Amino acid sequence: MTGAARGIGAATAAALARFGADVAVCDREDMGATVKAVEEAGRRVYAATVDVREEDAVRTFLTASYAEFGAFDVP
């Protein structure tokens, strides 16, 4: 989930967690509140500071997210 520090990105990450998903989130800003919301829903979260304008940063985020969760699925 990109743009997860606030707004629609944060709300979507929290909602996915409430519906049973582990969530990988990224943003250029602090995502502490989003991470807390996912964890309070009892789900795992991988969070990374990423500027999505930088292709290598996105590739690194996706690789690390896959390593953390083993798959990309929406329950």
C-alpha atoms as one frame of an Amber mdcrd trajectory, in Angstrom:
protein
   0.000   0.000   0.000   1.541   3.298  -1.057   0.706   6.621   0.539   0.070
   4.860   3.836   1.011   7.696   6.192  -2.434   9.306   6.063  -5.677   9.687
   4.186  -6.958   7.004   1.843  -3.730   4.954   2.009  -3.779   4.772   5.815
  -7.516   4.060   5.910  -7.207   1.306   3.306  -4.292  -0.359   5.100  -6.234
  -0.325   8.393  -9.383  -1.656   6.715  -7.500  -4.491   5.016  -6.027  -5.441
   8.393  -9.464  -5.439  10.023 -10.631  -7.811   7.279  -7.738 -10.186   7.996
  -4.889  -9.096   5.744  -1.248  -8.671   6.664  -0.171  -5.410   5.067   2.957
  -3.958   3.465   2.912  -0.165   3.561   5.159   2.584   2.312   5.299   6.358
   2.243   7.836   9.154   2.409   6.347  10.284   5.741   6.023   8.672   9.165
   3.552   5.771   9.156   3.522   5.154  12.897  -0.240   5.577  13.246  -0.890
   3.239  10.321   1.464   0.592  11.687  -0.254   0.858  15.060  -3.719   0.464
  13.493  -2.653  -2.666  11.596  -1.039  -4.185  14.678  -4.096  -3.361  16.818
  -6.165  -5.321  14.296  -3.936  -8.299  15.103  -2.178  -8.393  11.743   1.453
  -8.217  10.662   2.777  -5.122   8.950   5.915  -4.383   6.961   6.560  -0.638
   6.709   9.267   1.144   4.744  10.074   4.723   3.864   9.905   4.812   0.061
   9.735   7.522  -2.577   7.650   5.831  -5.286   9.175   8.163  -7.898  12.371
   6.113  -7.545  12.060   2.785  -9.342  14.886   1.097  -7.428  13.287   2.069
  -4.107   9.981   0.550  -5.197  11.711  -2.618  -6.393  13.504  -2.925  -3.038
  10.221  -2.411  -1.165   8.438  -5.083  -3.203  11.302  -7.558  -2.802  11.413
  -7.002   0.968   7.611  -7.237   1.234   7.615 -10.529  -0.635  10.407 -11.840
   1.595   8.397 -10.839   4.677   5.058 -12.340   3.619   5.923 -14.903   0.940
   3.100 -13.871  -1.389   0.912 -10.982  -2.458  -2.712 -11.903  -1.825  -5.900
 -10.152  -0.871  -8.063 -12.395   1.318
